[in-house]
Amino acid sequence: MSEYKHGTMDVSNQEKTFAGFITGCIWIGGISIGILVFLAIFNS
């Protein structure tokens, strides 16, 4: 087996994917909170 060297793999693609996932979660959370506030204000 080859020797393992920690930190030598290129992870830029994984970092971009994770950043997109976090951004999407923030957007979905914000929109959900906005909808809940709208429903609470207008008592729908």
N, C-alpha and C positions, 0 to 999 in steps of 0.2 A: 504494500500500500504506500501511497505517497504521503509525505509529511504534511500535516495540517498546519496552515499558517492563518492565524486569526486576523480578520480584517482585510483580506486581499481580494475579496470578491467585489465586483462592480454592482452596487445596489441602487444606482440612480433611478432605474425604472421602478423598483419597488417603492422608493421614496416618493416619486411622483404619484404613483397609484394611491399610496397612503394619504398623501396631502389632498388628493381629490376626494377620497373617502371622507376625510375629516371635514372638508369644505362642504360636501353634500350633507353631512349630518348637521352641521351648523345651520345651513339653509333650511333643511326640513324642520329642525327644532324651532327656528325663528318663525317660519310660516305657521307651524302648529300652534305656537303661543299666540300669534296674531289672530288666528281663526278663533281660538278659545276666548280671547279678549273681546273680539267682535261679537261672538255669541252671547257672552256675559253682558255686554253693554246693551245689546238690542233684544235680549231675552228671547232668543229664537228657540 
